[in-house]
Amino acid sequence: MSPYWTGSAGSTTTADTCAYYPNNSTASASDTATAWIIIYHTEVAPTEEELRARLEREREYRKQQELATKRAEELLKEYIGLAAFGKLYEVGYIEVDSRRYKGRKYRVPDAGFIEVIDKDGQVIDRLCIHPRVQCPLADQILSKIVLLELDEEYVLDTANHH
């Protein structure tokens, strides 16, 4: 048996309703107790004013994102120094010495896994760790560097190892 649909589907209002009777092909008095009401929403085109306001919000958002990115890059450059900043964008990573394990280094890339390098220069582990909130790439790099310098064990305990 096919379900029976009744209602005002196809009307010109923005919200249409219809009832679905799952057991019978026709509705009866006893079926109305088990009927489900389904509401269809028809999208209404935005007005010119709404479109202009949305575009302005998007422009402002992009402007704020660009400003945040510039500030993050300046902070990273100030923290690691101009030479290390240049190396980061030249080779794609910066090395951080381990404070806990003699001879170990962490290669913090501009994107991707942190590589754990042993005293012989071999990659012995890859760590995946990133902030819980969205932030500029330079802030992500800086947070990894600071975490490795201040709380290396936390990074090793919380990172996914690959």
N, C-alpha and C positions, 0 to 999 in steps of 0.2 A: 504494500500500500504506500502511496506517496503522501507526504505531508501536505496539509492544506494551509495556504497562506491567504489571509484576508487583511485588508487595511487600505491606507490611502497612498500607497507607493506611487510615485510619479506625479504627485501634486506639485504645485509651484511654491510651496512654503519651504523654509530652510530646514525644518525638522519633520520628517515623515514617520509615521508609526504603522506597524502592522502586527498582527497576532499570529503566532505559529502554533498549530495544533499537531503534536507529534504522533498521535496514535490513529487518527481517522482521516479520511479524505474529505469529510464534511464536519462542520462544527455542530455540536449539540450542547444542551444546557449543562451537562455534566463535564464537558470538555473545557468550558470556560474557566473552571477552577485550576486547570493545569496549563492554561495558555501562558506563553511568555510574550512579553511586549519587546519588540526590537525597534530601536530608534535609529533612523538613518539621518545623517547630518550632511547637508549639501553645502559645499564651500562657497562662500560669498566673496566675490572679487574685492580686493582692497581699494579704497578710494585713492585719489591722487595725493591727498594730504597724508594718508597713512603710508603710502609708498615713499614720499619725500622724507617723512619722519624715520622710516626704517633705513633708508640710505644714509641719512645723517648719523644715526646710531652706529651703523656699520663703519662709516668714515671715522667717527670718534674712536671706536673700538680699535681699528687698524692703527690710528695715530698713537693711542695708548700702548699698543703692542710694540710699535717701533721704538717708542721712548723707553719702554721697559727693557727692550733688547739692547739699546745703546747703553743704558745705565748698567746693565748686567755685564756687558763687555768691558766697560771702564773699570768696574769693580774687580773683575777677574784680572785685567791687565795690571791694576794696582797691587793686587795680592801676590801674583806670581812673578811680576816683573816683565819688562818689555821684551827681553831676550827670550824668556820662556814662552811668552805669549806668541811671539813670532814663530818659535819652533812648533808650538801647538798647531798653528794654522798651516805651517809648512809640511810637517811630517804627519800631522793628524792625531798626535797624542802628547802627553806630558808625563814624565816619570816622577813618582813619589817614592822616596826611600822608606822602607819599613822601619819602624822604631822598635818593634818587638823581635823580629827575626833578622839576624845579622846577614847582610848580603842580599836580602830580598828587596825587590822593587815592584811597584805597581805601575802599570802603564795605563793611564787614564786617557781614553780616546775622546775625540769630540763627539763621537756617537758609537754605540755598541758596548761590548763587554769590556770590563777592566781586566787586563791580563796580569797574572801573577808571574813574575820572572824570578827564577832562582839565581844563586850566585854565579852559575855558569852561563847565564843568559838564555836559558831555556824556559819556555812557557810551561808552567806546571799546573795552572788552573785558570779558568775564566770566570769572572764574577758578574752577575747581572743584578744591579741595584739602581733604583731611580726614585726620585721624590714622589710622594703621594699626590701632590698638586701639580697643575700645569704651570710651568715657568720657563723663561728663556733658556736656550741651550747653554749659554755662558754660566748661568746660575746653577744649572745641573752639574756642569763640570766643576765649578768651584765647590759646590756642596760635597761632591765625591772626594775632592782633594782634602778639604777640611776634615771630613769624617775619617779619612785614612790617617791623617796626621794626629787627630785628637782621640779617636776611638776605633782603632784598627780592629779590635776584637768584635765590636758591634757590626762592622761591615762584614767580617768573615762569618759571623753567626747568622746575619739576616739575609745575606745575598744568596741568590740561586747559583749553584756551582755547576759549570759546564765543562 
